[in-house]
Amino acid sequence: MQFTLNRNSSQSLYTQLAQDIQRRIRTGALPPGTRLPTVRHLAQQLGVTRLTIHSAYSELQAGGWVEATVGRGTFVADWLQPDAAIAEYQKMAQSGAEGASLATSGLADLAMYRGRYAEAEGILRAGIAADSKAANSAGTAAKRIMLAEIHAATGRVPLAIGEVDDALKLGQSESILVPAARLYLSAGKLKEATDLAATLENTLQTQSRAYAKIIDGNIAMTSNRRASAIDDYREAIKFADFWLARYEMGVVYARAGAWAEAISEFAACEKRRGEATALFLDDVPTVRYLAALPYWLGRAQEGLGQQAAARANYAKFLANRGANLPADPLVIDARKRSGS
């Protein structure tokens, strides 16, 4: 585990280290449960004082990124608590325009994860205004995609498509193209989604081709071609074993009543949920994609007769989103299945 520090930067060494570790956790490079180097070892490796390492680890622990146990060491936290993450983003917002833009996306992402769409929409609109003023096209595009997801989730499909179209004018990164294709499909715009899949495939890069195959699987599901969708997701995994491919495949298996296969995929998603905090391996936060995982895991467990485990996951799902989205179909179904 190698880290590098820029001693010519105006940013303190411990802050550089803490942010580097945060970035690796968010991208899945440091998954939950990973043991970080000891303070002594890392101080020797980087040629800094132990106090520098201790300060970085303390900041990470305060933000909920890591957990420290006397006698065992410091480990990447099993899951970031939203309240701790909010505090971390609020601190990040004070670090300059770039930090403020990322913090805005992060706060909106967490609000969406909890189903607080009105709150998230307000955060995003303020963030888009700030990014536009700063000529931050990447930040604006990312926020417009998130806003489109809110519009789609709340039944405002024309507004969603308008935001998608505007986002695509500003950026063509995977973190824009993949959600844009999914949103087009949700609006019944098959041609537009197919065109975006072709754009990804034609880059000839392995990672992009994996995303293209995921979209192909989503396209197959619009006509309920489950076997074709599964084949596409498997092909995607051959290119790159992305969390999103596993999740989408699990949902298809669950809808088909193939509970053993579904639980295998969802268990992998649960184990690798750190990857879902930054699905596209960049600085764009995507915690919101984790929101429905407990529901689907519960469905698979219920299908296999694991009633206690299923009820626990339904309860986890409802605790996060039940109060904020009472009319959501998954919330209604989870309440019915859990008897709550």
DOLO-299131 format. One line per field, with one value per residue (C-alpha): residue number from 0; x, y, z. Coordinates in steps of 0.1 Angstrom, whole numbers, plus 5000, padded with zeros to 4 digits. Layout:
<sites>
resi	NUM:...;
c1	X:...;
c2	Y:...;
c3	Z:...;
</sites>
This chain:
<sites>
resi	0:1:2:3:4:5:6:7:8:9:10:11:12:13:14:15:16:17:18:19:20:21:22:23:24:25:26:27:28:29:30:31:32:33:34:35:36:37:38:39:40:41:42:43:44:45:46:47:48:49:50:51:52:53:54:55:56:57:58:59:60:61:62:63:64:65:66:67:68:69:70:71:72:73:74:75:76:77:78:79:80:81:82:83:84:85:86:87:88:89:90:91:92:93:94:95:96:97:98:99:100:101:102:103:104:105:106:107:108:109:110:111:112:113:114:115:116:117:118:119:120:121:122:123:124:125:126:127:128:129:130:131:132:133:134:135:136:137:138:139:140:141:142:143:144:145:146:147:148:149:150:151:152:153:154:155:156:157:158:159:160:161:162:163:164:165:166:167:168:169:170:171:172:173:174:175:176:177:178:179:180:181:182:183:184:185:186:187:188:189:190:191:192:193:194:195:196:197:198:199:200:201:202:203:204:205:206:207:208:209:210:211:212:213:214:215:216:217:218:219:220:221:222:223:224:225:226:227:228:229:230:231:232:233:234:235:236:237:238:239:240:241:242:243:244:245:246:247:248:249:250:251:252:253:254:255:256:257:258:259:260:261:262:263:264:265:266:267:268:269:270:271:272:273:274:275:276:277:278:279:280:281:282:283:284:285:286:287:288:289:290:291:292:293:294:295:296:297:298:299:300:301:302:303:304:305:306:307:308:309:310:311:312:313:314:315:316:317:318:319:320:321:322:323:324:325:326:327:328:329:330:331:332:333:334:335:336:337:338:339;
c1	5000:5019:5010:5028:5028:5035:5058:5056:5018:5003:4980:4992:5007:4982:4953:4968:4971:4936:4921:4941:4928:4892:4895:4907:4879:4853:4866:4867:4905:4904:4872:4856:4876:4910:4936:4956:4994:5004:5012:5048:5052:5035:5055:5087:5075:5066:5094:5071:5064:5040:5019:5013:4999:4980:4964:4953:4939:4921:4904:4894:4880:4860:4845:4834:4858:4879:4875:4904:4906:4933:4955:4940:4947:4929:4905:4883:4848:4823:4800:4800:4773:4754:4756:4794:4797:4776:4799:4829:4813:4804:4841:4851:4829:4852:4883:4878:4856:4865:4859:4827:4814:4823:4807:4775:4773:4781:4754:4728:4738:4733:4699:4689:4701:4677:4649:4649:4644:4632:4662:4685:4669:4675:4712:4717:4701:4724:4754:4746:4744:4778:4794:4781:4795:4829:4827:4829:4813:4821:4805:4775:4770:4772:4747:4723:4724:4715:4687:4674:4674:4653:4628:4625:4620:4592:4574:4586:4599:4600:4621:4644:4651:4657:4684:4699:4701:4718:4743:4753:4762:4786:4803:4807:4824:4812:4797:4774:4768:4758:4732:4720:4713:4695:4673:4666:4654:4632:4615:4611:4638:4653:4672:4690:4701:4713:4733:4750:4758:4774:4794:4808:4816:4833:4859:4874:4885:4878:4861:4838:4829:4818:4795:4781:4772:4755:4734:4727:4714:4691:4679:4671:4650:4628:4613:4616:4643:4658:4682:4696:4700:4719:4742:4749:4757:4780:4798:4802:4818:4843:4855:4854:4838:4818:4795:4767:4767:4764:4736:4716:4721:4708:4677:4670:4675:4652:4625:4628:4625:4660:4666:4699:4715:4700:4713:4748:4749:4734:4758:4787:4772:4768:4804:4817:4794:4823:4827:4791:4801:4819:4806:4825:4859:4861:4851:4814:4796:4770:4759:4723:4727:4730:4696:4675:4701:4686:4652:4665:4687:4656:4636:4662:4664:4627:4626:4650:4630:4655:4626:4645:4673:4648:4628:4660:4669:4633:4636:4670:4655:4625:4645:4664:4637:4603:4594:4606:4590:4558:4543:4574:4565:4595:4586:4550:4561:4587:4561:4537:4564:4577:4543:4550;
c2	5000:5030:5067:5098:5133:5166:5186:5216:5219:5245:5218:5201:5166:5150:5165:5152:5117:5117:5129:5103:5075:5089:5088:5052:5042:5059:5043:5008:5006:5002:4981:4978:4958:4967:4971:5003:5004:5011:5047:5037:5018:5045:5073:5055:5048:5084:5100:5120:5122:5098:5128:5134:5099:5100:5133:5119:5087:5108:5129:5098:5083:5114:5114:5077:5065:5042:5024:5020:4993:4992:4961:4954:4985:5008:4994:5009:5012:4986:5014:5052:5066:5093:5118:5114:5117:5149:5165:5155:5171:5203:5205:5199:5227:5252:5240:5261:5261:5225:5211:5230:5216:5180:5186:5198:5167:5145:5162:5158:5122:5114:5131:5111:5079:5087:5095:5132:5144:5179:5186:5171:5192:5224:5215:5206:5238:5259:5238:5241:5279:5280:5256:5276:5308:5291:5276:5241:5222:5187:5196:5211:5180:5157:5177:5179:5141:5138:5163:5143:5112:5131:5143:5107:5093:5118:5113:5145:5127:5156:5176:5146:5143:5180:5178:5147:5165:5195:5173:5155:5189:5195:5162:5127:5109:5075:5090:5110:5086:5056:5073:5092:5059:5045:5077:5076:5040:5049:5075:5050:5066:5034:5049:5075:5049:5026:5054:5061:5024:5025:5056:5037:5006:5025:5039:5004:5007:4977:4997:5016:4984:4969:4999:4995:4959:4969:4993:4965:4944:4973:4976:4939:4942:4969:4940:4915:4895:4882:4856:4882:4907:4881:4873:4910:4915:4884:4898:4931:4914:4897:4932:4946:4932:4963:4965:4979:4948:4925:4945:4947:4910:4903:4923:4903:4870:4882:4892:4858:4840:4826:4832:4813:4832:4865:4861:4853:4886:4907:4892:4902:4937:4939:4928:4952:4981:5005:5004:5017:5050:5060:5037:5053:5053:5091:5118:5117:5103:5076:5063:5067:5035:5015:5025:4996:4969:4959:4955:4932:4912:4908:4895:4869:4858:4856:4835:4810:4808:4829:4849:4864:4877:4890:4909:4925:4938:4951:4969:4984:4996:5011:5028:5046:5055:5045:5078:5099:5079:5064:5060:5044:5009:4993:5009:4997:4962:4961:4971:4944:4917:4927:4931:4966;
c3	5000:4987:4994:4981:4996:4979:5002:4980:4984:5006:5019:5051:5048:5071:5051:5018:5033:5047:5014:4994:5017:5014:4976:4976:4999:4977:4945:4961:4960:4998:5005:5039:5063:5048:5075:5071:5078:5114:5124:5129:5096:5075:5092:5083:5047:5040:5060:5083:5120:5137:5146:5109:5104:5137:5127:5093:5109:5135:5109:5089:5121:5130:5095:5098:5071:5094:5127:5152:5178:5204:5198:5164:5143:5120:5094:5066:5081:5072:5061:5062:5084:5065:5093:5096:5058:5059:5084:5062:5031:5051:5060:5024:5013:5030:5010:4979:4947:4937:4972:4974:4941:4952:4986:4970:4949:4980:5001:4974:4968:5005:5005:4975:4992:5020:4996:5005:4969:4976:4998:4972:4945:4964:4970:4934:4920:4942:4932:4895:4898:4916:4891:4861:4876:4880:4845:4860:4832:4846:4880:4863:4841:4871:4890:4861:4858:4895:4891:4862:4884:4909:4883:4869:4904:4911:4879:4861:4830:4805:4830:4835:4798:4795:4822:4805:4772:4789:4808:4776:4760:4789:4792:4777:4806:4817:4848:4825:4796:4817:4839:4808:4790:4820:4822:4785:4789:4818:4795:4767:4745:4732:4703:4724:4750:4722:4707:4740:4744:4709:4719:4749:4729:4701:4724:4724:4760:4782:4809:4785:4767:4801:4806:4771:4778:4811:4790:4765:4794:4805:4769:4768:4800:4784:4764:4793:4776:4809:4794:4769:4798:4819:4789:4785:4822:4821:4791:4809:4839:4815:4804:4840:4871:4880:4910:4888:4865:4896:4910:4877:4872:4907:4901:4869:4887:4915:4890:4875:4908:4905:4942:4947:4918:4930:4965:4951:4932:4960:4986:4964:4961:4998:5004:4978:4986:4990:4953:4949:4966:4934:4907:4878:4895:4897:4922:4914:4945:4939:4973:4962:4940:4972:4986:4972:4979:5012:4996:4969:4992:5014:4984:4976:5012:5014:4983:4999:5031:5051:5067:5097:5075:5049:5076:5089:5054:5048:5081:5071:5038:5054:5081:5055:5030:5044:5061:5031:5003:5016:4981:4966:4952:4969:5002:4999:4990:5018:5044:5032:5032:5066:5081:5092;
</sites>
